[in-house]
Amino acid sequence: MNRKIKKILYGLSLLLTLSVGALSISAQTAGAINGRIKWKKSDGKPEAVRPCEAFGIAAYTEAGSAVGNVIRLGFTETADNYECAYSIGNLPEGQLLRVVVNALKDYRWTGNQPTGLFTYRRTFKPTGWTGEVTLMRVKPDLPSRARGDFDMVVVANKPNEKILLNPKIRFPTVQRSAAARPRRSF
């Protein structure tokens, strides 16, 4: 009987050790932000084998240092939009984080490009959130997660020179020398 009790106690202590070890491993897992970057098909698409590589995605602390590891998960196409899924893992918890997305300059965009007098840039606006988040655990054994979606918008830059929308017609003036001007007699 004494031997059975020892085996039961040994089994319970082993089970307790494994569960505490699993809890400490999951408690050390850092947080993550997952999301999508969405834009209209009419705004074009990056000319690349992996279109999502045309986006710079980063998370910053309040001090301005970049944190986390960015993974671009995939490119999808819907009826009206293109989408890129991303994940930023290995993020610190309990700190205010700001997520920034931008279009990298090394990529050419194909499709319907805006034309006209202005130049254009692509801006990214958070959808359903401010772009800032503090990751906190709901339960001690679950890592913290957040969702962060962005919409891309094409915006016209201000022109470098003043463009007159309704200019007055100005005829060129002919300059005559003083000798060529007719003299008026009074």
FENDA-V680310 format. One record per residue. RES is the residue in one letter. OMEGA is omega as a letter, one per 30 degrees, with the letter a starting at -180 (999 if undefined). D_FIRST is the distance of its C-alpha to the first C-alpha in whole Angstrom. Layout:
# FENDA-V680310
res,omega,d_first
RES,OMEGA,D_FIRST
RES,OMEGA,D_FIRST
This chain:
# FENDA-V680310
res,omega,d_first
M,l,0
N,a,4
R,l,5
K,l,5
I,l,6
K,l,9
K,l,10
I,l,11
L,l,12
Y,l,14
G,l,16
L,l,17
S,l,18
L,l,20
L,l,21
L,l,23
T,l,24
L,a,26
S,l,27
V,l,29
G,l,30
A,l,32
L,a,33
S,l,35
I,a,36
S,l,38
A,l,39
Q,l,41
T,a,43
A,a,46
G,a,48
A,l,51
I,l,54
N,l,55
G,l,58
R,l,61
I,a,65
K,l,67
W,a,71
K,l,74
K,a,75
S,l,79
D,l,78
G,a,77
K,l,74
P,l,74
E,a,75
A,l,72
V,l,69
R,a,67
P,a,68
C,l,66
E,a,66
A,a,70
F,l,68
G,a,67
I,a,63
A,l,62
A,a,60
Y,l,61
T,l,60
E,l,62
A,l,63
G,l,64
S,l,62
A,l,61
V,l,57
G,l,55
N,a,55
V,l,57
I,l,57
R,a,59
L,a,58
G,a,60
F,l,64
T,a,64
E,l,68
T,a,68
A,a,71
D,a,73
N,l,71
Y,l,69
E,l,66
C,l,64
A,l,60
Y,l,58
S,l,55
I,a,55
G,l,52
N,a,50
L,l,52
P,l,51
E,l,50
G,l,51
Q,l,55
L,a,58
L,l,59
R,a,62
V,a,62
V,l,65
V,l,67
N,l,70
A,l,72
L,a,72
K,a,76
D,a,76
Y,l,75
R,l,78
W,l,78
T,l,79
G,a,80
N,l,82
Q,l,83
P,l,85
T,l,89
G,a,91
L,a,93
F,l,89
T,a,86
Y,l,83
R,l,79
R,l,76
T,a,74
F,a,70
K,l,70
P,l,66
T,l,65
G,l,64
W,a,63
T,a,65
G,l,63
E,a,61
V,l,57
T,a,55
L,l,51
M,l,48
R,l,45
V,l,44
K,a,40
P,a,39
D,l,37
L,l,40
P,a,43
S,a,47
R,l,49
A,l,53
R,a,56
G,l,59
D,l,62
F,l,66
D,l,69
M,l,72
V,l,75
V,a,78
V,l,81
A,l,84
N,l,85
K,a,88
P,a,91
N,a,92
E,a,96
K,l,97
I,l,98
L,a,101
L,l,100
N,a,104
P,l,106
K,l,110
I,l,112
R,l,113
F,l,116
P,l,117
T,l,120
V,l,123
Q,l,124
R,l,127
S,a,129
A,a,132
A,a,135
A,a,134
R,l,133
P,a,136
R,l,138
R,l,139
S,a,142
F,999,143
